[in-house]
Every structure is written in C-alpha cells, then in structure tokens.
Amino acid sequence: MFAQVNGTRLFFDVEGSSYVPEGPTMKKRPVCIAIHGGPGSDHSDFKPWLSPLQDTMQIIYVDLRNNGQSERVDLETCTMETMADDIEALRKYLGLDKVFVLGHSFGGMIAQILAVRHPQAIEKLFLINTAPSHHFYEDALAFAKQVATPRQLELIPQLFEGNLESEEAQIEWWAENYGLYFYHQDEKIMYETGHRPIESLGISNYTFKHIMPHYDYRDEITAIKAPVFIASGRHDWITPTSQSEVMNQLIPNSTLYVYEKSGHNPFIEEQEQFLSDIRHFVTKED
C-alpha cells in the first residue's frame, strides 16, 4: 500500500488488527510504526521476526523515502528530519492517535528525531540497536578492530563514509561484511535476510557522506517524555552497547535491555526473549 504524504509516496504494510473481539466487545490494540535500518534497506528487515507481536499490537511497516518500495525523490530532500516528518505525516494520513514507534539502527535515529520533533505522536518508543549521534562510528571502528578481518577493516569506510562506487561494490561490501552483524553465523538466515531488501545505493552514499556527519541529538533526547525501550546486542559492532548506554543515561524514562547472544539484530538472534520483553514493556504501567 502507498500513501502520498509530505511530498513523497511512501510504501507501508500492515500486520494484525487494531480492534479484536473480546467476549461481547471489541478491544482496541495499540498501533506500532516500525522504521527499518539502513539507509538503503527496507521494512523486510523486520519480517518475519516481528510478526508474532501482532497478538499484542497492530504493526505498520514503512519504507523510508528513497528506500525499498517508496518513491525515489531528490536526495537533497532526504534529511533525517524530513524522514521523521514523513512518519508523522503518515500517522496523520492513517488517522491514528498516539502510536508506538519502533526504530532499528538508522531507523532508531529517525525515531529519536520523530520523538523530539513530534512528541504528541508518541505513546511509547522502542530504540533497537541504534545511537544518538554520529559518534557511534568511532566506537564501531574500535570494536571492529577487535573482531574484523584485515579485508573487512579495509572495506568498512567505503560504506560508512559514503564511498561505494557501484552496485557491484555494494554487493561485495555486504558479502564480505554481513557476518559482522551476527553473533550466530547461521548461513540460511544470513542469506535470506541479506537478499530480501531492495538496496538503494544512492540514498546510502548520500546519507553517510552528507547527512550522518552532522547527526547529533544527544542534547535534544533529554526532553523525551514517553517511556523508552532501548535494546542492544552485546556483540553489535556498528552501534555498540556503549551507544545504548549513552541513550539510557540521557533519556529520562528509559529502560535498557542488553541481549548477550546477539549482534545487530536481537529480534532475530534472541527472538523469543526480545518479543517477551517487548510485550512486557507494552503492558506494564508507566
């Protein structure tokens, strides 16, 4: 499905019902907007891993502008603030009241900006393996020196400094480095999850070269009032646990969950525990 919002055409998909029968009544469930990582990936990162949560909430998956199945627009419009405003425009387009917002990695950065710019939209916030500023890259390089091969260390800056020269170079980068994102090297899962997204080289290079170096919301996130669930994989090299600890210190009403047997994707590697923690956070009293 598509929504024409904020000057672009966004793809979104829905799992679960917002109203379910409960005895003689219909019970309203919360709605969660899920924002994928990247830049240059799409909502398939979450499937089927978040799907069981439809017993607790309705999930709206969205592809950010210039990502996945969403419209390709002028890259200069693709600021992180505009992407956050896109999500708010989608919320209004769908006629939703306050929502849960779940953001993973780059999507978690967009989710933080959304919560700062549109606090009235957020009921609860889920920040999964993300960071509050561009300084995550310094920690990532230090972590990589401990776990990466010489070839991986050579390639890492090509992506994160926006210098991938072709789609072939992008394919080579991920083929060489994708294993860094996982604690468990399950070849089937890595193959399937690595091939599902519709890659977008243009938005990836543009964001890392022109946008990411200026990203720093450490001061602003101190004003977030909504309850915040912060998740980190202990073996995540790109947004290390040190970054989640910074967010937990800065955001007043936050709780940090560290997944000891996960890399960058605890919703995949420790799915059962991750979903249990999410459900508990959804139902607990603030």
N, C-alpha and C positions, 0 to 999 in steps of 0.2 A: 504494500500500500504506500501511497505517496501523499505528502502534504506540502502545499505551496505556502511557505512561511518565510518571513524576513528576507525576501529577495532571492530565495533559492527553493529547490524542490528536494525535500528530504524523504528518503525511504524509511518506513518503520514497519515493524511486525509485532504481533500481539500473541501472548500465550496466557491462557487462563481467563476466568470470568471475574468481573468486578462485583457481581452480585451472584450469590449462590443460595440455593434453598436450604433452610434450616428449620425443620418442623413446619409450622404453618406460616413462616415468614421468609423473607429474603434478606440475607445477611450481606452487608457491604464489606468488601475486602479492600485493603489499601492497594494503590497503584504504584508500581516502581518503574521508573525510566532508567534503562541500562545503557551506559555510554562506553563504547569499546575503546581499546587502546590504539596505538599507532604512533604517530599519524601514518596513514596509508594502509590501515587494516579495515575491518568492518565488524558488524554485530555477530558474525558467525563464530567469533572467538568464544562466545558465551554458550553456544549450543553444542551438545545437549546438556551441558553441565549445570546450568541454572534452571532448566525446565522443571525439575521436581518442586521448585518453590511456588509453582502455580497452585499448590494446595494451600498456600498462605497469602499470596498476593497475585494480582494481575501484573504481568511483566510486559513493558513496551520497550522493544529493542529499536534502536535508531542508528542509522549510518550518518555520521557527521558529513557536513558539506565537503564535496570533493573526495569522499571516501565511499567505498563499497558501491551500492546501487544508487546513491544520491547523486544529484546533478553536479557536473563539473563546471565550476564558475571561475571567475577571475581569482587567481591565487592571492592577489592583494586584499581581497575581501575575507581571507581565511585567517583572521586573527583569532586568538583563543577567546577573547571577549565576544566576538561576533558568534563564534560557535556556541558559547554559553547562552547568548541571547537567542540563538536558534532553538535551543532546547526549551527555553521559556516560551517562545512563540509557539512551539509545538504543543506544550502543555495547554496554552490558551486555546489553540486551534481545536484540541480534543475536548475542550470544555471541562477540564479537570480542576479540582480544588488542590489543596496541598498534596504533594506527592513524595514518595521516597525517591531518592536518586542514588544509583549505584554507578560508580565510575572506576574503571580499571586502568592503571598505568596512565597513559596520556589522557584517557577519559576521566580519570580521577582528578587530573589537573583542571579539566574543563568543569567537573563537578564542583570543585572548590570555588572556582570563579563564579559559577552559577549561584552558589550559596551566598557569596559575598554581594553580588550584583542584584539578586532577586531573592532575598531571604524569606519573603512572604510565600514563596512557592514550595519551600522545603519543609516536610514533616520530619523525616529522618534522612541521614546522609551516610552512605557506605563508600568508603575510600579504600580501594583494594590495590595494594602494591603500587603506590604512587608516591609523589613527592610535592612539597610546597614551593620549590624553586628550582632554577637551573643548576643549582649546586649539587644536585643528585649526581651529575656527571662526574664530578671529582671523586665522590665515594665509589661510583661504579668503576672507574678506571683503577682505583686502588684495589677493589675487590677482584677485578678481572686479572690483575697481575698475580693473584694467588691461585686462580683456577683455570685460566685460559691457556691455550697453546700459543706458541710464537706466531703462528699464522692467524689465529683469532685476534690476538693483540694488534697485529698489523692491519687487519680489516676493520676493527671496531670504529675507528674515527670516520671511515667512509660514510657510514650511516648517520652517526650522531653528530657529524659536523656538516651534513648535507652535501656530500660529495660523491654520491653514487652516479656514475656517468651514463648508465644504460640499464634497461631491464635485465639484461644478461648479468651485469654486475650485481644487481639487486638479488637475483636468483642465487648467484654464487655466494653472496654475503650470508643469506639465510641458510643455505645448505651447509655452510661452514660453522655458523654460529648458533643455530637454533637450539642445539643441545645445551648451550649455556643457560637457557631459560628453565631447564627442568632439573629437579633433583633425581627423579626416577627416569632413566633413559628407556622409556617404553617406545620402541620403534613404531608400532602401529599407531599409537596416539599421536606421536610427534609427526608422522607422515600425514595423517588425516587432518590434524589441526593446522599444520603448516601449509596445506594446499587449499583449504576452504576459502580463506579471504580473497576478495578481489583487490589485489595490490594496486596502489596508486603511487608511483614513483614521484610524480610532480609535487604532490602535497607533502610527501615525506621530506624531500630535499628542501623545499621552500621553508617548511616549519623549522627544521633543525638549523638551517643556515640563518634565517631572518627573524624568526619569532622566538624560538626557545631561549636564545641567549639573553633575552630581556624578561623572561618569566620569573617573577618573584612575588609571591603572595603571602610571605611569612607574616608581615605586619597585618594584612587585611583579615586573615583567617582567625585572628584572635576575637573577631566580632561575631563569629558564627554562633548562633544560639541553639540551633537544633541539635538533638542527640546525634553523635557521630560514631560510627563503627569503623575502626581502622584495622585493616588486615595486612600482614606482612608474611612472606615466606622467608624462613631463616636463611635459605640458600639462594635468595634472589640477588643476582649480581647487579642488575641495572637500576632498580630502586631499592637499595639495601634497607635492612631493618633500621639503620640509623636515621633514614629519612622518615619512616613511620614514627619513630620516637620523637623527632622534632615536631611533627604534626600533633602528636598526642600531648606534648608539652604546651603547644600554642593554642589548641582549640579547647575551650573551657569544658564542654560537656562531651568528652570523647572517651572511648574505651579501646585499648589496643589488644588485638589478638595476634599472636605470633604462631605460625604453623611450622613446626620444627622439621617436617619432612617434605617441604615444598620449596620450589623455586619461585618463579614469577607468577605462577598460576595456581594458588592453593585451591581454587574452586574446581580444578581438575585433579590435582595430586592428592589432596585430602578432602575430597568432595563431601563425604558423609559428615565429617566434623565441621566443615565450613558451613554446610547447609543447616546443620543443627544450631550453630552459633548465630547464624542469620535469623532463623526462626525465633530463637530465644530473645534476640535483640528487638525483633519486631513486636513481640507480645509483652515484653517487660514494661512495667510502669516507669515513666521518666523520672 
